[in-house]
Amino acid sequence: MTSSAGNNTHKKVALRILVVENEPVTASVITSVMTGLGWQVDFAASGRAAQKLQKKQQYDVVLLDVTLPDVAGTRVYEQLKQQYGSNLPVLLINAISDKTTDIQLLPGDDFVPDATDTRDIVSRCQTLAAASAVAISA
C-alpha cells in the first residue's frame, strides 16, 4: 500500500492575490515578489479598478492600500466586507507610520504599516489565507 501523504509535504500553494496600490514602484515590487513565489497576482491602481476585478475573480487575499486616488481604501474595505464578509481576508497597507485610519478591522483581516516590507507582507498574506481556509473548511 502506497501513501501519498509524503508527496504533499513540499507542495507549494499558489495563492491568488489582488494588489490594490496606487504607487507604481511599490506595486511593482510587491507583485514581482509574489509572482516570484508562484502566486497569481492581479493589480489595480484604483479603488474602482479593484472593485471591477473583485467581481470577476475570487481571491485568497486582497492587499489594499488605504490611500487611493479615487475611492478611499477604507471605503473599498467596507464594501468588500459587506459583500464577502469574513470569506475574503484583507491586508490593509498604510504608508503613514501610525494607525490613524478610522477603520475597525474585522476578525480575519490585518494591517501592515510598511508597504516596502515585502517579507512581512508575504508572511501576513500566507497567514490570512491559511486562517481563511481553515475557517471555511470548519
C-alpha positions as CSV (number, residue, x, y, z in Angstrom):
1,M,0.0,0.0,0.0
2,T,1.4,3.4,-1.0
3,S,0.8,6.5,1.0
4,S,0.6,9.9,-0.8
5,A,0.9,11.9,2.4
6,G,4.7,12.3,1.9
7,N,4.1,13.7,-1.6
8,N,2.2,16.7,-0.3
9,T,4.7,18.0,2.3
10,H,6.6,20.1,-0.2
11,K,3.6,21.1,-2.3
12,K,3.5,24.9,-2.7
13,V,0.2,26.6,-2.5
14,A,-0.3,29.2,-5.2
15,L,-2.3,32.0,-3.7
16,R,-4.5,34.3,-5.7
17,I,-3.9,37.9,-4.6
18,L,-5.4,41.2,-5.6
19,V,-2.9,44.0,-5.0
20,V,-4.6,47.4,-4.8
21,E,-1.8,50.0,-4.7
22,N,-1.6,53.4,-6.5
23,E,2.1,53.9,-6.1
24,P,3.7,52.2,-9.2
25,V,7.1,51.3,-7.7
26,T,5.6,49.8,-4.6
27,A,3.0,47.9,-6.6
28,S,5.7,46.6,-8.9
29,V,7.9,45.4,-6.1
30,I,5.1,43.7,-4.3
31,T,3.7,42.0,-7.4
32,S,7.2,40.9,-8.5
33,V,7.9,39.3,-5.2
34,M,4.6,37.5,-5.1
35,T,4.7,36.2,-8.7
36,G,8.3,35.0,-7.9
37,L,6.7,32.8,-5.3
38,G,4.4,31.3,-7.9
39,W,1.4,33.3,-6.7
40,Q,-1.2,34.6,-9.2
41,V,-1.4,38.3,-8.8
42,D,-3.8,40.9,-10.2
43,F,-3.1,44.6,-9.8
44,A,-5.4,47.6,-9.5
45,A,-4.2,51.2,-9.2
46,S,-7.5,52.5,-8.0
47,G,-10.5,51.5,-5.9
48,R,-12.8,51.3,-8.9
49,A,-10.4,49.0,-10.8
50,A,-10.2,46.8,-7.7
51,Q,-13.9,46.6,-7.4
52,K,-14.2,45.5,-11.1
53,L,-11.5,42.9,-10.7
54,Q,-13.1,41.5,-7.5
55,K,-16.4,41.0,-9.3
56,K,-14.6,38.9,-12.0
57,Q,-12.3,36.8,-9.9
58,Q,-12.2,35.1,-6.5
59,Y,-9.1,36.0,-4.4
60,D,-7.5,34.4,-1.4
61,V,-6.3,37.7,0.0
62,V,-6.8,41.4,-1.0
63,L,-3.8,43.6,-0.3
64,L,-5.4,47.1,-0.1
65,D,-3.7,50.5,0.2
66,V,-5.5,52.8,2.5
67,T,-4.8,55.9,0.3
68,L,-6.2,55.5,-3.2
69,P,-6.7,58.3,-5.8
70,D,-10.4,57.8,-6.5
71,V,-12.1,56.0,-3.6
72,A,-10.8,55.8,0.0
73,G,-9.2,52.5,0.7
74,T,-11.3,52.4,3.9
75,R,-14.5,52.6,1.7
76,V,-13.3,49.8,-0.6
77,Y,-12.6,47.8,2.6
78,E,-16.1,48.4,3.9
79,Q,-17.6,47.4,0.5
80,L,-15.6,44.2,0.3
81,K,-16.6,43.2,3.9
82,Q,-20.3,43.9,3.1
83,Q,-20.1,41.7,0.0
84,Y,-17.8,38.9,1.2
85,G,-17.7,39.2,4.9
86,S,-15.0,37.1,6.6
87,N,-14.7,34.8,3.5
88,L,-12.2,37.3,2.0
89,P,-9.2,38.3,4.1
90,V,-7.9,41.8,3.6
91,L,-4.5,43.1,4.4
92,L,-4.5,46.9,4.7
93,I,-1.4,48.9,3.9
94,N,-1.0,52.3,5.3
95,A,2.1,54.3,4.3
96,I,1.6,56.5,7.3
97,S,3.5,55.1,10.3
98,D,0.7,55.3,12.8
99,K,-2.7,53.7,12.7
100,T,-4.7,56.9,12.4
101,T,-7.2,55.5,10.0
102,D,-10.6,55.3,11.4
103,I,-11.3,51.8,10.4
104,Q,-12.2,48.9,12.6
105,L,-10.6,45.7,11.2
106,L,-12.8,42.7,11.3
107,P,-11.6,39.3,12.5
108,G,-9.5,37.6,9.8
109,D,-8.1,40.8,8.5
110,D,-4.8,42.5,9.2
111,F,-2.8,45.8,8.9
112,V,0.8,46.4,7.8
113,P,2.3,49.9,8.2
114,D,5.2,49.5,5.8
115,A,4.4,48.7,2.1
116,T,8.1,48.2,1.4
117,D,8.5,45.3,3.9
118,T,7.7,42.6,1.4
119,R,8.8,39.8,3.8
120,D,6.2,40.9,6.3
121,I,3.5,41.3,3.6
122,V,4.1,37.8,2.2
123,S,4.1,36.3,5.7
124,R,0.8,38.1,6.6
125,C,-0.8,37.1,3.3
126,Q,0.1,33.4,3.9
127,T,-1.3,33.6,7.5
128,L,-4.5,35.3,6.4
129,A,-5.1,32.8,3.6
130,A,-4.4,29.8,5.8
131,A,-6.7,31.1,8.6
132,S,-9.4,31.7,6.0
133,A,-9.1,28.2,4.5
134,V,-9.4,26.7,8.0
135,A,-12.4,28.8,8.8
136,I,-14.1,27.9,5.5
137,S,-13.5,24.2,6.0
138,A,-14.6,24.2,9.6
